[in-house]
Amino acid sequence: MRKDRMIVGLLCIAFAVWTFLSDNTTGPAIGIGILGIITLAIARKK
């Protein structure tokens, strides 16, 4: 499992949660969260 991709994925998920809590905008938060989940999945495969 690649550490750099895992860190990027976790940062994306954390940023999505922060965006959702601070602005209450679900659109960008969902997009960033999905990007983070995909990045984590790619990191776990390799």
RONU-825525 format. One line per 10 residues: their letters; for each residue x, z, y of N, C-alpha, C. Coordinates in pm, whole numbers. Last residue first. Layout:
<atoms>
a = X/Z/Y/X/Z/Y/X/Z/Y ~ ...
</atoms>
This chain:
<atoms>
kkraialtii = -268/-478/-156/-128/-518/-178/-41/-405/-224 ~ -516/-352/-122/-499/-453/-228/-352/-477/-260 ~ -495/-190/101/-504/-127/-30/-480/-226/-144 ~ -492/-371/311/-375/-286/291/-377/-223/152 ~ -748/-477/291/-634/-565/268/-510/-482/238 ~ -894/-247/358/-913/-308/226/-796/-400/193 ~ -812/-204/622/-781/-104/520/-793/-163/380 ~ -922/-434/738/-777/-414/741/-735/-312/637 ~ -1194/-383/698/-1133/-499/634/-981/-484/628 ~ -1221/-157/862/-1249/-146/719/-1185/-262/642
gligigiapg = -1162/-268/1115/-1079/-161/1059/-1097/-147/909 ~ -1375/-449/1143/-1236/-497/1144/-1142/-394/1081 ~ -1585/-268/1151/-1576/-363/1039/-1435/-419/1028 ~ -1524/-142/1396/-1528/-65/1272/-1516/-154/1150 ~ -1553/-348/1578/-1420/-288/1562/-1414/-210/1430 ~ -1832/-397/1544/-1732/-502/1524/-1594/-446/1497 ~ -1944/-151/1615/-1964/-202/1479/-1859/-308/1447 ~ -1863/-139/1884/-1821/-35/1791/-1834/-82/1647 ~ -1992/-359/2007/-1846/-359/1992/-1798/-256/1890 ~ -2274/-258/1954/-2219/-390/1920/-2068/-391/1902
ttndslftwv = -2336/-6/2056/-2322/-22/1912/-2255/-153/1874 ~ -2240/202/2301/-2259/59/2276/-2232/33/2128 ~ -2190/457/2397/-2317/432/2327/-2346/283/2312 ~ -1948/531/2506/-2029/433/2579/-2168/412/2520 ~ -1844/737/2339/-1827/743/2484/-1924/652/2558 ~ -1913/680/2072/-1947/810/2129/-1940/811/2281 ~ -1819/416/2036/-1960/447/2012/-2000/578/2081 ~ -1547/447/2090/-1627/355/2171/-1776/389/2159 ~ -1478/624/1881/-1463/666/2020/-1547/579/2114 ~ -1524/459/1659/-1600/584/1673/-1595/631/1818
afaicllgvi = -1335/259/1713/-1477/225/1703/-1564/349/1722 ~ -1099/402/1699/-1136/342/1827/-1284/304/1828 ~ -1099/466/1426/-1103/574/1525/-1148/521/1662 ~ -1080/207/1320/-1198/288/1290/-1212/401/1392 ~ -829/131/1423/-949/53/1454/-1076/135/1432 ~ -664/323/1303/-676/320/1449/-801/242/1491 ~ -689/247/1036/-740/378/1078/-757/385/1229 ~ -566/-6/1051/-705/7/1009/-766/139/1052 ~ -305/65/1127/-385/-21/1215/-534/-9/1180 ~ -230/213/900/-236/279/1030/-322/198/1127
mrdkrm = -234/12/707/-323/126/692/-340/198/826 ~ -33/-154/800/-171/-204/800/-271/-91/785 ~ 189/16/763/155/-34/897/11/-84/903 ~ 200/72/485/170/178/581/124/123/715 ~ 62/-94/213/146/-106/332/103/-5/437 ~ 83/0/-119/0/0/0/87/0/125
</atoms>
